[in-house]
Amino acid sequence: MILPCLYIALTKSMGRGVFTAENIEGGTIVETSPVIVMSKDERELLDQTRLHDYIFEWGIKKDGCCMALGYVPVYNHSFRSNCEYEMDFQKEMITIKSIHFIKAGEELFINYNGNWNDDKSVWFDTR
């Protein structure tokens, strides 16, 4: 499920991103998408490709990875994101939910660290 008001467009500095054509209230589920789960060995292979930038660590021990379907891989990172994501390991799903009111025309962001206000360095800052 992807809210019909969401769309993908070019950003000024981050390539593509997810935007909304309508206002979104805080606490709204904006997307629920299935994932394709892969093993640690498959992750090592993916890390050698461009897909590395689009996969998520997966599992309680973070010993695997997943490729989310839908728009999930296109949400850009912000340390003060306006959305958060939740992983359901049993159902193999990722849900994106707005944290607060988002105005029409705004880009939706997630914090790649998992918590919307976590300011630890992210993987692309340590390259």
N, C-alpha and C positions, 0 to 999 in steps of 0.2 A: 504494500500500500504506500503510495506516494501522494501527498496532498496535490490536487489538481492545479493549485496556484503556484507550485514550484516549477522553476525552469533553470536550465544551465545556460550561462553566458560568460563571455570573457570579462575578466577583472582588469583593473589598471596595472597590477603588478604580480599577480599570482597565477596567471594562466586562466583556466576555467574555474568557475565557482557555482554554487547553488544560490539562487535568489528567489524571492517571493513576489508575486504580482498582487497579492492582497495582504492586509494586516493579519498577523497571527498572534493570538493571545498566548500569554505565558502558560506553560503546562500542557501545550498541545502536542500530541504525537504527530510529527510531520512526515515520518517515514518509518516503515517496518519492512526490512528486506532480508531475504534468505542469504546465507553465506555458503561458500564452498570451502570446506575444511581440508587442510593439508597437513602432512606430517612434518616433523623436524627436518628430515632428509629432503623433502620437497621444498621446504623453506630455503634451505641452503642453495638449491638450484634457482629458486625465484629471486634470491638476493643478488644474483648475477645478471638480472634482467631489469628492464624498466618497470616491471610489475612490483619491484621492491617498494617503490614509493606509494603503492596503492593497497598493500596488504596490511592486515591487523594481526598482532600477536593474538593467539587464541588458546583457551583452556585455562584452568585454575592455576596451573604451573607455568603458563605462557610457553609451553614447549612445542606448540604447533603454530599454525597461522591460518588465516582465512582470507578469501577474496569475497568481499561483499558485492552483492548485485544491486541493481537500482542506482540511485544517485550517491549512495554512501561514500564511494571512493573519491568523489569530486568535492566534498565539503572541505573547505580550506581551514587551516589552523589559526586559532587566536588564543592567547593566554586568558583572555576575558571573553570567552565565547558567548554566543546568545543561545546556543543549543548544547545538549549533552547527549551522549550515546550510552546505551546499555546493551550488554551482550548476554544472550540467553544460550548458554553452551548446550543445553539439552535439546532445545528446539532448533538450534543452529540458525539464529536470527540476530540481527542488530536493529535496535529501535533508536530513532533520533527524536528528541523531544525539545521543544522550546523552553528556555529557562524563564524568559520574561517576554513582554510585548515586543514584537518585531514589526516595523512599519513596512508597508508595500514598497517594493523597489530595493529593499536592503538585502545584503548578502547574509546567508546563514553560515555560521562558523561553529566548529567543534574544537575542543582542546584535545590534541592528539595524546596527551598524557592520560586521558580518561575522565578526570574530574574537571569541571568547567572552569575552576579558578586555580588549578595547579600550575605553578610557574617554574617547574623544573625544566631544564633544557630538554629540547626534543631532538630526535635523531638527526635531523638535517642541520641543526645548529652545531652539532659536534663533528661534522664532516671536515 
